[in-house]
Amino acid sequence: ILDIFGFEIFKTNSFEQLCINFTNERLQQHFNRHTFKLEQNIYCSEGIDFDEIDYIDNQPMVDLITKKPHGVLPLLDEELRIPKGS
């Protein structure tokens, strides 16, 4: 996951650091979608020649954290709703 200030190497990372990095990654995904994906789709639909820009798409990492039903956050949310959850 993107860490906007550079990858921090700690023996362990806190949940707060995960949330910060996750938020930064969501912002990066928004930028990538509007700057690369949508613009390239428009170029293709209008028949404009262009050099496709390769970039790393971390959507699978975002899905790992957010996608229902097995993402980390949905699972945590489910556990918090269950009385005496494990």
Secondary structure, DSSP 8 states (H G I E B T S, - for coil): ---TT-----SS--HHHHHHHHHHHHHHHHHHIIIIIHHHHHHHHTT-----------HHHHHHHH-TTTSHHHHHHHHHHSTT--
